[in-house]
Amino acid sequence: MIEDVTRENWFPTTQLGVTPEQTAHFSAPVVYWLAESRFESHFRPMTLSRGGTPVGFLVYGIDPDDDEYWLITFMIDHRSQGQGLGRQALRTFLEHFDRTHPQTAIRLGHHPDNVVAARLYDSFGFTPTGERIGGEVIRERPAVTAPVAEDAS
Ligand SMILES: CC(C)(COP(=O)(O)OP(=O)(O)OC[C@H]1O[C@@H](n2cnc3c(N)ncnc32)[C@H](O)[C@@H]1OP(=O)(O)O)[C@@H](O)C(=O)NCCC(=O)NCCS
C-alpha cells in the first residue's frame, strides 16, 4: 500500500533504514527527506506499508528547474528487503503515478554501482538517458500512452 506521510505514520517511517553497505550508494536517511519535503513544496513523500506497517519510503515530484517528474528517492527497509516488496512497491507507485499524472514521463537517478536498483528500474522501463548528474546514472520511463480504442479507425 502507498500512502502519504501523515501524523500517524511519520515516526515509524523515520525508523526505516538501509544496510550499512547500502549507505555507500544511498546515504540520506528518511528524516532528511521529510525535512527537505517540508520546504520543497513540490516534493511528495510517501510511505509504503504492508499490513499497516511501514516497510518502505519514497519521494517524488516535479523539478521546477526542468519541469520533469522525478522519483527522487526510493527504499525498502533492510529488514524487509529481498521479499519482493521493492518490485511490488515500484509497481504500486507507477500505477499511482500513471493514474494521477496521465501520459507523463518520470525520471530517476541512481549510483552506477547500484546494480540491484539498476536491474529493477530497467525491468519497469526506466532506460538510461545517457546523462550523468552528480555522478548518478539518469533513467527515464516514457509517458504511458492511453490504450488505443478498438474502433479508433
Ligand atoms: C533497491 C531496493 C529498493 C530493492 O528492494 P527489495 O525489496 O529488496 O527488492 P525485491 O525483493 O522486490 O527484489 C527486486 C529484484 O532485485 C533482486 N535483488 C534484491 N536484493 C538483491 C541482492 N541483495 N542481490 C541481488 N539481487 C537482489 C531480486 O532478486 C529481484 O529480482 P527479480 O524481481 O528480477 O527476481 C532495496 O534493495 C533498497 O532499498 N536498497 C537501498 C536503497 C536503494 O538503493 N534505493 C534505490 C536507489 S535510489
The ligand as a Tripos MOL2 file, in Angstrom:
@<TRIPOS>MOLECULE
LIG
   48    50     1     0     0
SMALL
NO_CHARGES

@<TRIPOS>ATOM
      1 C1         16.6540   -1.4820   -4.3560 C.3       1 LIG1
      2 C2         15.6410   -1.9460   -3.2940 C.3       1 LIG1
      3 C3         14.5180   -0.9070   -3.2060 C.3       1 LIG1
      4 C4         15.0590   -3.2950   -3.7270 C.3       1 LIG1
      5 O1         14.0900   -3.6780   -2.7570 O.3       1 LIG1
      6 P1         13.7830   -5.2210   -2.3900 P.3       1 LIG1
      7 O2         12.5280   -5.2680   -1.6140 O.co2     1 LIG1
      8 O3         14.9640   -5.8560   -1.8080 O.co2     1 LIG1
      9 O4         13.5340   -5.7860   -3.8680 O.3       1 LIG1
     10 P2         12.7880   -7.1330   -4.2760 P.3       1 LIG1
     11 O5         12.8440   -8.1440   -3.1780 O.co2     1 LIG1
     12 O6         11.4570   -6.7780   -4.8380 O.co2     1 LIG1
     13 O7         13.7280   -7.6220   -5.4450 O.3       1 LIG1
     14 C5         13.7490   -6.9430   -6.6820 C.3       1 LIG1
     15 C6         14.7750   -7.6360   -7.5600 C.3       1 LIG1
     16 O8         16.0940   -7.3610   -7.0610 O.3       1 LIG1
     17 C7         16.7660   -8.5820   -6.7680 C.3       1 LIG1
     18 N1         17.5370   -8.3700   -5.5430 N.ar      1 LIG1
     19 C8         17.0800   -7.8500   -4.3800 C.ar      1 LIG1
     20 N2         18.0860   -7.7900   -3.4820 N.ar      1 LIG1
     21 C9         19.1720   -8.3030   -4.1120 C.ar      1 LIG1
     22 C10        20.5170   -8.5090   -3.7220 C.ar      1 LIG1
     23 N3         20.9590   -8.1600   -2.4930 N.pl3     1 LIG1
     24 N4         21.3760   -9.0380   -4.6050 N.ar      1 LIG1
     25 C11        20.9600   -9.3660   -5.8510 C.ar      1 LIG1
     26 N5         19.6900   -9.2000   -6.3010 N.ar      1 LIG1
     27 C12        18.8230   -8.6700   -5.4230 C.ar      1 LIG1
     28 C13        15.6970   -9.6130   -6.5720 C.3       1 LIG1
     29 O9         16.1640  -10.9120   -6.8710 O.3       1 LIG1
     30 C14        14.6190   -9.1540   -7.5310 C.3       1 LIG1
     31 O10        14.8870   -9.5950   -8.8290 O.3       1 LIG1
     32 P3         13.7050  -10.1330   -9.7630 P.3       1 LIG1
     33 O11        12.4520   -9.3870   -9.3920 O.co2     1 LIG1
     34 O12        14.1730   -9.8240  -11.1370 O.co2     1 LIG1
     35 O13        13.6020  -11.5810   -9.4710 O.co2     1 LIG1
     36 C15        16.3310   -2.1550   -1.9210 C.3       1 LIG1
     37 O14        17.4230   -3.0280   -2.0800 O.3       1 LIG1
     38 C16        16.7880   -0.8800   -1.2540 C.2       1 LIG1
     39 O15        16.0190   -0.1790   -0.6160 O.2       1 LIG1
     40 N6         18.1080   -0.5690   -1.3870 N.am      1 LIG1
     41 C17        18.7020    0.5750   -0.7330 C.3       1 LIG1
     42 C18        18.1850    1.8780   -1.2920 C.3       1 LIG1
     43 C19        18.3570    1.9520   -2.7940 C.2       1 LIG1
     44 O16        19.3630    1.5410   -3.3430 O.2       1 LIG1
     45 N7         17.3430    2.5170   -3.4700 N.am      1 LIG1
     46 C20        17.2990    2.6100   -4.9200 C.3       1 LIG1
     47 C21        18.2120    3.6130   -5.4570 C.3       1 LIG1
     48 S1         17.5140    5.2320   -5.4250 S.3       1 LIG1
@<TRIPOS>BOND
     1     1     2 1
     2     2     3 1
     3     2     4 1
     4     2    36 1
     5     4     5 1
     6     5     6 1
     7     6     7 2
     8     6     8 1
     9     6     9 1
    10     9    10 1
    11    10    11 2
    12    10    12 1
    13    10    13 1
    14    13    14 1
    15    14    15 1
    16    15    16 1
    17    15    30 1
    18    16    17 1
    19    17    18 1
    20    17    28 1
    21    18    19 ar
    22    18    27 ar
    23    19    20 ar
    24    20    21 ar
    25    21    22 ar
    26    21    27 ar
    27    22    23 1
    28    22    24 ar
    29    24    25 ar
    30    25    26 ar
    31    26    27 ar
    32    28    29 1
    33    28    30 1
    34    30    31 1
    35    31    32 1
    36    32    33 2
    37    32    34 1
    38    32    35 1
    39    36    37 1
    40    36    38 1
    41    38    39 2
    42    38    40 1
    43    40    41 1
    44    41    42 1
    45    42    43 1
    46    43    44 2
    47    43    45 1
    48    45    46 1
    49    46    47 1
    50    47    48 1
@<TRIPOS>SUBSTRUCTURE
     1 LIG1         1 GROUP 0 **** ****
